[in-house]
Amino acid sequence: RPLVPHLLVRVFADSERLTTGASILRGDAAAVIWNVTDGEMLHSFELVDEVTAFLALSQCGGTLVTAGGTSVAVWDTATGALRRHIRSPVRWASGIDVSGGGAKVVGSEQRCLMVWDAILGRPQLRFCASAPITAFRILPGSRRVVAITPAEAIVWDLDRGIRLMLLEGGVGFMAQSIAVSPNGDAIAACGGAPMDDMVSGIFTVTTKAWELATGRLIYHVSDEDAQDIDMDDAFMR
């Protein structure tokens, strides 16, 4: 049986390690790092406060962030040491992310994103959308963050909190996860979209992809026409 929910698993860039969040089967740990080859446990991070609900790993792999309730812990993956414990005034709603070098932590609070200095543990910025944020992701370079709500898909400047772009075709889409292409020029999001209208309660699984330079929608498929997806498509590769 699974050790943790799939959303609490992150793979390191070297593909030799992975980290998993805590579960009811391992309630004494906030997260664990494993050797992929032999299954050896490399580090276990002691539970600081509340059970881990969200997990984020920096692009360089040096920083791990765990969050639950109003508690955020920033860890050094090389030593297992706790760098910073952050207490938020509100509960984290739809996730957590960390910048490439581990200097910034971003969390969501309903329709707003909060940016924290991960080194000093101080809040830096707070910027809000017009509807609850269902998914977000810090983009490569750690200068921008993309957030998706049922009403819009937005790219913000992570340093200044300025809205840079609205992504085309973001309305009526409740994304649950966001992925970034290897070269960082496009993003893809997967989630639910209403089949008829926003009040019918009937949703279909939808995947969308955008070109970040222009905000143009370049890919859109739902589970109704999934059989037509070309898995050799250039973007999917």
Beta strands, then each sheet from edge to edge (+ up, - down):
strand 1: 9-11
strand 2: 17-21
strand 3: 29-35
strand 4: 41-46
strand 5: 54-57
strand 6: 63-68
strand 7: 71-76
strand 8: 82-87
strand 9: 96-98
strand 10: 104-109
strand 11: 112-117
strand 12: 122-128
strand 13: 135-138
strand 14: 144-148
strand 15: 153-157
strand 16: 163-166
strand 17: 174-180
strand 18: 186-194
strand 19: 203-211
strand 20: 217-222
sheet 1: 1+ 2- 3+ 4-
sheet 2: 5+ 6- 7+ 8-
sheet 3: 9+ 10- 11+ 12-
sheet 4: 13+ 14- 15+ 16-
sheet 5: 17+ 18- 19+ 20-
end
